[in-house]
Amino acid sequence: MSVADPQIDTPQGSAGPMFDAEEARHARSQRIEGIAKWALPLIVMSLTIWGWHRLVVVNEIPHYILPRPGLVVQTLIEDWSTLYASLLITLQISMMALLVAVVGGVGLAILFAQSKFAEMSFYPYAVILQVTPIISIAPLIFIYVESKFVALLICAWVVAFFPILANTTLGLRSADHNLRDLMTIYRANRWQKLIHLQIPSALPYFLGGLRIAGGLALIGAVVAEYVAGTGGMGSGLAFRILEASYRLNIPRMFAALLLIALTGIVIFAATSLISHLALRKWHESALKTER
């Protein structure tokens, strides 16, 4: 009795068409997902704007209560010079606060990674800064700091600082223990471990914290401007919103809110792009994998 040839059970060449069909199905699914990624948000936004417009028109709502979307855009164009100057002030405060938060947060995280006693001494105070609402301590900051700009910067920094510190500290402590032991065997000192192992391991955590801190810096700047509540030169978008509310210029309020929202989107997109460019060639979170 002869042993059956295992290739007889499967018709020759049948695996090829099945594999090609699966590849075609997967490619089609990827194309649909790529289109839906952009099309669905645009459709939802278009329907929302259309519904907003119809709500105002059908109910004949006055523009000083709820303006039409077209009127908001028209106001944004007409008041662009005023709003753009305020946008630059808010953006300057946000970016400077984010920069200081990155420098201070990363530096302190490295100190914590090198010294357990330093972490035990200072980390609780960082937590206190994080859990204390900025709106409650901002008035004190404006009392003790003479420069309005510096006070705004401090308020925005307080909000943006902790995500950088916490995420970077976690990343520095998340280095592979096997690699850490290997470097110990090869007699690497603590700075060599930090530069060649801990910092690369902490990079994804740091970039995740950066995306969070970018939006929080903008929020901190806007909240601080609300608390400051002063006009004149150096007035940001929050003051323009307050000014428009006092004058019942609701279209300008919506225009300023639109600028703040767009600024937050741009900051998030920029930090996400930085994260993608830094991680795309080596980290799992940025690599394109098949489902």
Steps between C-alpha positions, in 0.01 A plus 500: 500500500658825386508820702274770353669809362397797721485730199216295343242630754537865389451586133816646353486878465188545716690684774608773259154637407383476862802697617451760224133540592590553864763759404248681279243499779753638748613772256140601435432515873807719549387740224153528649642562846736766364215683328269470802771639729462837329150483356306409815625793716432741211149362457425528872636855511302601192179359647567678830555836329190447283293410807631809683405720204153350470439533874573872489303566181191292584469637855600855396756521781659848526872519418575639849378169647620245243656618173490307175819316398534732201487805726773353722727452198416850375588645841824304506598655168389854590667496846804304386754772585382521862453126548829412329698727733333336800561156353872571478508598868318183610713284272821659626408432862396142420816414308734657754321321783526170310872556438567574867289198599703275269834625628398493866299177481766301315779637719315418820404155368866423432584613852229271639632209294850554637404562861218326684536744788447796265182340368370435851580860597352693207247280319221558757521875436467443127185300571368785715552744212314265269195437718458863610269685256698771325207740526533489879870591513512734199380806700790452744745473211372827355536667841860389560633528143523853365526413131165396356668301223719306745197427719309365200802291408523351850131408500524326165821323607341364817229330294736359233786391727370183667420284192857547376647418841279200573526339156874551468563365849292193419687452174842527660400231750351276229829402336539126441653341810682242290672775305571683823664188643697451179639852520590437864692187395692712250570750781310792353468791741169667585540774238570248225189308605303824499613614155504168316213314669269705722454808280418297183259288704335813643457675164152356419379588851642852473334557161168378639533750783594771248173453310307540824706793625459690172125528542528564874741789440238666280229435759721642776573814297131561429395441861776731623384772261147466636632548854718794398199670344690806380502653155725720299823387346581136546139384523444142385198324357344442841478874558342545158233249602438689825492833317254365242275358774485839675392660172268214400711453188427128490627445143845623609485266801438205271775618263750513788386158622547363148856634494576339837361165382695515174816591690456197726452276195816637338703448820375142533569430132853644528588298810350186343713556189811540714414175678443317172824622344699405810350151540394387154809291423536305822214518749191279487260788562600668172566198279231405249391146581239280340195414704 
